[in-house]
Amino acid sequence: MLQQSLQDFIIDKIDDLKGKDIVTLDVRGKSSITDYMIICTGTSNRHVSSIANHLLDEAKKQGHLVLGSEGKSDADWVVVDMDAIIVHIMQEESRQLYELEKLWS
C-alpha cells in the first residue's frame, strides 16, 4: 500500500512538470536493490533537471525517503533513488539507447 501511494506521488510530481511517456516497471525478483522503477522522458537537459529537482524538493517536503540522486550535473539521465522505487528521468535519445523497459521487462 505504501509503495502504491509513493508511486502515485512520484507520477504526480513528474506530471506536474509535463514529463512524458511515464512507465512503471515491477522489478521484484529481478533486482536486489529496488522493487519498482519509474521511467519518464524530458524534452531537454533543463527539462530533465527541472523534473528531478521538483521531485526531490517535493519528496523532502512530504517526508519521503530519498537515498540519493545521480546525473543532475549533465541532466541527460537523472536517477533518483527513493529506496523501494528508483526513478529514471531521461532525454529521448538516452531512453532509446538504453532501452530500460526492454532490459527490465
N, C-alpha and C positions, 0 to 999 in steps of 0.2 A: 504494500500500500504506500509506504513512504517513497519507494522508488518511482511509483507511478506519479505521485504528486511532484517529485523532483523532475521527472521527465516533462510533465506539463509545464512546470515553472521554466525550465530551460527553453523549451519550444516557444513559449510565450515571449520570453526575452529576445530570442532570435527573431521572432516575427515582429517584435516592436520596431526593429531596425531593418525590416524587409529582407532578411536572409532568405535565400531561395533554395528550393529543392531539399527540404528538410526530411531526413530519413533517420529512423531509429532502428538499430540492429541489436538483437538479443544475442550476446556472445557468451552467455553462461555455458560452461562446458567446453568452450573454445579458447577462452582467455583466462589466465590465472590472476590478472590484475584488475579486471572490471567485469561487470555484468552486462552493461549496455554501452553502446556507442551511439552518439547522435552526430550526424554529419550534415553540414549545410554549406552553401556556396555564397560567397560575397563577390561583388562585381569588380572590386579593385582592392589594392593594398589598404587604402584608407577605410573602405567599407568593412573588410575583414577585421582590421584593427578596432574599428568602432563597435562592431558586434561583440568582439571578445571583451573589450573594456566595459561595455554596457552589461554583459552577462556577469563579469567579475564584480562590478560595483553593486549590482542588484542582489547578487548571491550573498555578498558580505552584509548588505543592509538587512537581508532577511534571515541571516544567521546560518546559511547553508555552508557546509564544509567545502572549502576549496583547498586542495592539496598543492596546487601549483599550476603554472601555465608556461608554455614554451612557444617561441616563434613570433612574439609580438614585435620584435625589432624589424624583422623582414616583412611580416604580415602577408606572406604568400600562403602560409598554412599555420594556423594557430591551434594549439592543443590546450584545452582546459581540463584539468583532472579534478573531478568532483567525486572521487572515490568510487562509488558504485556505477557512475556514469562518466565516460570520457567524451568530451565534445571536440569535434574536429571542424574548424571553420576554415574553408579552403577557397582559393580562387578556382575558377572553372578549369584552367589548364592543369593545375595540380590535381584536382579531383579526377579528371580524365586520365592523367598519367598514372596515378597510384591505384585507382580503382578499388578503394577500400570496401565498397559494398560487395564487389565480386570476391575479394580476398577473404572477408569475414562471413559471407553467406553460406 
